[in-house]
Amino acid sequence: MLYLLLLLLLLLLLRLLLLLLLQLKLLLFPLLSLLFQLFLDFVNFLRQQVIVLGTRIRHLIHVPFDLLGVRNEIVHAFVEHGRRIR
């Protein structure tokens, strides 16, 4: 849940920064590129943390994977695979 809140906060900050830059008519592409890369790194970090959490916290698996567009069949397959390993 904490990761979801951090993701929403990051999206809000990116949107506010973009609006500010557009109002000032300063299109700083390197800065926007850096912010977008940071956002992608954060999403990648989220994916890694979800896998580390494993099957014991099943609802935390669904939220980030749904944000990334992964279908529930893949999530259930991951959960079942994790149960067989343990």
MARSEMAR-118604 format. One record per atom (N, C-alpha, C): atom name; x, y, z. Coordinates in nm, 3 decimals, padded with zeros to 5 digits. Example, Ala and Ser with C-alpha at 12.3 -4.5 7.8 and 13.67 -1.06 7.14 Angstrom:
REM MARSEMAR-118604
('N',(01.319,-00.569,00.780));
('CA',(01.230,-00.450,00.780));
('C',(01.320,-00.330,00.780));
('N',(01.285,-00.225,00.708));
('CA',(01.367,-00.106,00.714));
('C',(01.290,00.003,00.787));
//
This chain:
REM MARSEMAR-118604
('N',(00.082,-00.118,00.000));
('CA',(00.000,00.000,00.000));
('C',(00.087,00.125,00.000));
('N',(00.200,00.116,00.073));
('CA',(00.291,00.229,00.079));
('C',(00.350,00.260,-00.059));
('N',(00.381,00.155,-00.135));
('CA',(00.436,00.175,-00.268));
('C',(00.336,00.242,-00.360));
('N',(00.210,00.206,-00.346));
('CA',(00.106,00.268,-00.427));
('C',(00.093,00.416,-00.395));
('N',(00.100,00.450,-00.267));
('CA',(00.093,00.591,-00.228));
('C',(00.214,00.669,-00.280));
('N',(00.331,00.607,-00.274));
('CA',(00.451,00.673,-00.327));
('C',(00.441,00.694,-00.477));
('N',(00.386,00.597,-00.546));
('CA',(00.368,00.608,-00.691));
('C',(00.271,00.721,-00.724));
('N',(00.161,00.729,-00.652));
('CA',(00.064,00.836,-00.677));
('C',(00.124,00.973,-00.646));
('N',(00.202,00.981,-00.540));
('CA',(00.268,01.107,-00.506));
('C',(00.367,01.148,-00.614));
('N',(00.442,01.053,-00.665));
('CA',(00.537,01.082,-00.772));
('C',(00.466,01.129,-00.899));
('N',(00.355,01.064,-00.933));
('CA',(00.278,01.106,-01.050));
('C',(00.224,01.248,-01.032));
('N',(00.177,01.279,-00.913));
('CA',(00.126,01.413,-00.886));
('C',(00.237,01.517,-00.897));
('N',(00.354,01.486,-00.845));
('CA',(00.467,01.579,-00.854));
('C',(00.511,01.600,-00.999));
('N',(00.513,01.493,-01.076));
('CA',(00.549,01.506,-01.218));
('C',(00.448,01.592,-01.293));
('N',(00.322,01.574,-01.261));
('CA',(00.218,01.654,-01.329));
('C',(00.228,01.801,-01.291));
('N',(00.251,01.829,-01.163));
('CA',(00.265,01.968,-01.120));
('C',(00.387,02.034,-01.183));
('N',(00.496,01.960,-01.191));
('CA',(00.616,02.015,-01.253));
('C',(00.594,02.042,-01.401));
('N',(00.527,01.952,-01.468));
('CA',(00.498,01.972,-01.610));
('C',(00.409,02.094,-01.632));
('N',(00.307,02.110,-01.549));
('CA',(00.220,02.228,-01.560));
('C',(00.298,02.356,-01.534));
('N',(00.386,02.353,-01.437));
('CA',(00.468,02.471,-01.408));
('C',(00.558,02.506,-01.525));
('N',(00.620,02.405,-01.583));
('CA',(00.709,02.429,-01.697));
('C',(00.632,02.481,-01.818));
('N',(00.512,02.429,-01.838));
('CA',(00.432,02.477,-01.951));
('C',(00.384,02.620,-01.929));
('N',(00.352,02.655,-01.805));
('CA',(00.311,02.792,-01.777));
('C',(00.426,02.889,-01.795));
('N',(00.544,02.847,-01.760));
('CA',(00.661,02.933,-01.776));
('C',(00.716,02.929,-01.918));
('N',(00.657,02.843,-02.000));
('CA',(00.699,02.825,-02.139));
('C',(00.846,02.785,-02.149));
('N',(00.887,02.708,-02.052));
('CA',(01.022,02.654,-02.052));
('C',(01.011,02.503,-02.072));
('N',(01.042,02.460,-02.188));
('CA',(01.040,02.316,-02.213));
('C',(01.181,02.262,-02.193));
('N',(01.205,02.219,-02.074));
('CA',(01.336,02.166,-02.039));
('C',(01.336,02.015,-02.062));
('N',(01.363,01.976,-02.183));
('CA',(01.357,01.834,-02.218));
('C',(01.453,01.748,-02.137));
('N',(01.575,01.794,-02.111));
('CA',(01.662,01.707,-02.028));
('C',(01.605,01.683,-01.889));
('N',(01.545,01.786,-01.829));
('CA',(01.487,01.768,-01.696));
('C',(01.367,01.675,-01.701));
('N',(01.283,01.692,-01.801));
('CA',(01.167,01.603,-01.815));
('C',(01.211,01.461,-01.843));
('N',(01.315,01.446,-01.923));
('CA',(01.367,01.314,-01.952));
('C',(01.421,01.248,-01.825));
('N',(01.491,01.326,-01.744));
('CA',(01.543,01.273,-01.618));
('C',(01.429,01.232,-01.525));
('N',(01.327,01.316,-01.515));
('CA',(01.213,01.283,-01.429));
('C',(01.141,01.158,-01.478));
('N',(01.126,01.147,-01.608));
('CA',(01.061,01.028,-01.663));
('C',(01.144,00.903,-01.635));
('N',(01.276,00.915,-01.647));
('CA',(01.364,00.801,-01.618));
('C',(01.355,00.762,-01.471));
('N',(01.347,00.862,-01.383));
('CA',(01.331,00.833,-01.241));
('C',(01.199,00.760,-01.215));
('N',(01.095,00.803,-01.285));
('CA',(00.966,00.737,-01.271));
('C',(00.974,00.591,-01.317));
('N',(01.040,00.566,-01.430));
('CA',(01.055,00.428,-01.478));
('C',(01.138,00.344,-01.382));
('N',(01.242,00.404,-01.324));
('CA',(01.322,00.332,-01.225));
('C',(01.239,00.298,-01.102));
('N',(01.152,00.391,-01.063));
('CA',(01.066,00.366,-00.947));
('C',(00.968,00.251,-00.976));
('N',(00.913,00.248,-01.096));
('CA',(00.823,00.138,-01.133));
('C',(00.899,00.006,-01.134));
('N',(01.021,00.007,-01.183));
('CA',(01.103,-00.114,-01.183));
('C',(01.131,-00.159,-01.040));
('N',(01.160,-00.063,-00.952));
('CA',(01.181,-00.094,-00.811));
('C',(01.056,-00.157,-00.750));
('N',(00.939,-00.103,-00.786));
('CA',(00.813,-00.159,-00.738));
('C',(00.798,-00.305,-00.781));
('N',(00.829,-00.333,-00.905));
('CA',(00.816,-00.470,-00.955));
('C',(00.909,-00.564,-00.878));
('N',(01.030,-00.520,-00.850));
('CA',(01.124,-00.604,-00.777));
('C',(01.075,-00.628,-00.635));
('N',(01.022,-00.526,-00.570));
('CA',(00.973,-00.541,-00.434));
('C',(00.854,-00.635,-00.427));
('N',(00.770,-00.630,-00.527));
('CA',(00.653,-00.717,-00.528));
('C',(00.696,-00.862,-00.535));
('N',(00.796,-00.891,-00.617));
('CA',(00.843,-01.028,-00.630));
('C',(00.907,-01.074,-00.499));
('N',(00.979,-00.986,-00.432));
('CA',(01.042,-01.020,-00.305));
('C',(00.937,-01.051,-00.199));
('N',(00.825,-00.979,-00.201));
('CA',(00.721,-01.002,-00.101));
('C',(00.663,-01.143,-00.109));
('N',(00.662,-01.199,-00.228));
('CA',(00.617,-01.335,-00.244));
('C',(00.468,-01.353,-00.227));
('N',(00.429,-01.474,-00.186));
('CA',(00.288,-01.510,-00.188));
('C',(00.217,-01.482,-00.056));
('N',(00.288,-01.451,00.048));
('CA',(00.223,-01.432,00.177));
('C',(00.137,-01.307,00.180));
('N',(00.170,-01.208,00.100));
('CA',(00.093,-01.084,00.096));
('C',(00.035,-01.072,-00.045));
('N',(-00.066,-01.148,-00.071));
('CA',(-00.118,-01.164,-00.206));
('C',(-00.177,-01.035,-00.262));
('N',(-00.245,-00.955,-00.181));
('CA',(-00.307,-00.833,-00.233));
('C',(-00.202,-00.732,-00.277));
('N',(-00.083,-00.733,-00.217));
('CA',(00.023,-00.643,-00.262));
('C',(00.079,-00.686,-00.397));
('N',(00.063,-00.811,-00.430));
('CA',(00.106,-00.857,-00.562));
('C',(00.013,-00.801,-00.669));
('N',(-00.116,-00.800,-00.642));
('CA',(-00.214,-00.759,-00.742));
('C',(-00.204,-00.610,-00.775));
('N',(-00.189,-00.524,-00.676));
('CA',(-00.196,-00.380,-00.701));
('C',(-00.086,-00.333,-00.795));
('N',(00.044,-00.358,-00.766));
('CA',(00.146,-00.308,-00.857));
('C',(00.142,-00.376,-00.994));
('N',(00.113,-00.505,-00.999));
('CA',(00.109,-00.570,-01.129));
('C',(-00.008,-00.518,-01.212));
('N',(-00.120,-00.487,-01.148));
('CA',(-00.231,-00.428,-01.222));
('C',(-00.194,-00.290,-01.274));
('N',(-00.117,-00.214,-01.197));
('CA',(-00.072,-00.083,-01.243));
('C',(00.017,-00.096,-01.366));
('N',(00.092,-00.205,-01.372));
('CA',(00.184,-00.224,-01.484));
('C',(00.116,-00.293,-01.602));
('N',(-00.011,-00.325,-01.590));
('CA',(-00.084,-00.384,-01.701));
('C',(-00.070,-00.535,-01.713));
('N',(-00.021,-00.600,-01.609));
('CA',(-00.008,-00.745,-01.612));
('C',(-00.143,-00.805,-01.576));
('N',(-00.184,-00.905,-01.650));
('CA',(-00.315,-00.965,-01.629));
('C',(-00.315,-01.057,-01.507));
('N',(-00.430,-01.077,-01.450));
('CA',(-00.442,-01.157,-01.328));
('C',(-00.400,-01.302,-01.347));
('N',(-00.413,-01.357,-01.468));
('CA',(-00.372,-01.496,-01.490));
('C',(-00.222,-01.511,-01.464));
('N',(-00.146,-01.411,-01.503));
('CA',(-00.001,-01.417,-01.481));
('C',(00.028,-01.408,-01.332));
('N',(-00.044,-01.323,-01.262));
('CA',(-00.024,-01.309,-01.117));
('C',(-00.058,-01.439,-01.047));
('N',(-00.170,-01.502,-01.083));
('CA',(-00.208,-01.627,-01.020));
('C',(-00.107,-01.737,-01.052));
('N',(-00.054,-01.738,-01.172));
('CA',(00.048,-01.836,-01.207));
('C',(00.172,-01.816,-01.122));
('N',(00.209,-01.690,-01.098));
('CA',(00.325,-01.660,-01.013));
('C',(00.300,-01.707,-00.871));
('N',(00.180,-01.682,-00.820));
('CA',(00.146,-01.722,-00.683));
('C',(00.150,-01.873,-00.671));
('N',(00.091,-01.945,-00.767));
('CA',(00.091,-02.091,-00.761));
('C',(00.232,-02.146,-00.771));
('N',(00.316,-02.086,-00.856));
('CA',(00.455,-02.131,-00.870));
('C',(00.528,-02.110,-00.738));
('N',(00.505,-01.997,-00.673));
('CA',(00.569,-01.971,-00.544));
('C',(00.526,-02.070,-00.437));
('N',(00.402,-02.113,-00.440));
('CA',(00.354,-02.211,-00.342));
('C',(00.420,-02.347,-00.364));
('N',(00.440,-02.384,-00.489));
('CA',(00.502,-02.514,-00.518));
('C',(00.648,-02.515,-00.474));
('N',(00.716,-02.401,-00.486));
('CA',(00.858,-02.395,-00.448));
('C',(00.875,-02.411,-00.298));
('N',(00.787,-02.345,-00.221));
('CA',(00.799,-02.351,-00.074));
('C',(00.744,-02.482,-00.030));
//
